[in-house]
Amino acid sequence: MALALVTLTGCQGVAGNPQNKNGGVLSASPATLSFGSIQVGKSSSISATLANTRGSAVTVSQANLDGAGFAISGLSLPMALNPGHSVTFTLTFAPTAKGTASSTLALVSDAANSPLNIALSGTGTTEGQLSVSPATLKFGNVVVGADSSRNGSLTASDASVTVSSASSSSSEFVLSGISLPITIEAGQSVAFTVTFAPSATGTASATLTFASNASNSPTVESLTGNGTAPPQHSVELTWSPSVGAVGYNIFRKLPTDTNYTPINSGEVRPAYTDNNVTAGTTYDYVVTAVDANNVESGYSNLVQVKIPSP
C-alpha cells in the first residue's frame, strides 16, 4: 500500500487550563510587608493595594494566611476586579510570643498568576518594664518658705520604654530635670529632680506618677516631707556707754531708705534686742545718747545687719 504525506498548517493547539484562568493579572503593593518589632500584646497595621493590571476582569475568591499573629481585613470575598482597578486592604501583626514570625498571604483568583503570594514578617518583643528609684523620696524637715531638692531615677528593663508624662499629686512637690516624652533604652536610666517647698507646717505626702508604654504603667514614687515653722529671728545690738548719758534712742532703716525710724526711746542700758525683723531683709541701725538735760547726741556709726532667710 502506498502512503501519502499530508502537511497540515494552522494554529498550534493550546492545552486547556484546568483552573479556567483568564488573561487578567493581579499585582500587590507592597509585594512584601515587614512589620518590624512589635511588643507582645500590641499590634501594628499596614495598608496594601491589590490591582488588576491588565487583561480581563478578575474574580478574587480566597485570601489565605498561614502563620500565627497575622490577620487581614478590608477584602469582601469573592470580589470582581476590573482591569486597571484596585482595592486597598489592611494586614495586621499582633505577636503572641517573643521572636521572629513570618507568614504568606495567598490571594486565590482566576487571574493568570493565581495564586498571588505576599510575604509577611515581623518580630515579637517583650514589653518593657519601668522602675523608679528610690521607691520613696524622703525630704525630712524643710522650713516653710524654703525648699529642698532630691534626685531620683527611672530605669527601663526587658525592652525600651517611652515615658509620655508625669504628674505630682501635690503642688508642694515639683518635678524637674527631665524632658518628656523620653525613650529609655533597655538597661539604661535617666535622672530627675523633685523639689519640696512646704506651704504649711506639718507632714506632707504625695505621689509622683509616670505614664509610659511599659507593662507596669503607671509607675509611682512616694514623696514625703515635713514643713517646719520658720525660726524667729532677732537682732542683738550693743554699744559702748556714752559719758553722761542717761538713756539711748535706737533707729532703723532699710539701706534704700533715706530717713531713719525710731524703734525704741529711753533705753537705759547700752543694749537692745530688735525682735520685729523680717527674714531675708537687711537693716541699718544707729544709736543716739541722751543726757540729763534731754540733749540728744548725733547718730552713732552705722551697723548693717542682714537677717537670714528663712
Order of alpha helices (4+ residues) and beta strands (2+ residues): beta-beta-beta-beta-beta-beta-beta-beta-beta-beta-beta-beta-beta-beta-beta-beta-beta-beta-beta-beta-beta-beta-beta-beta
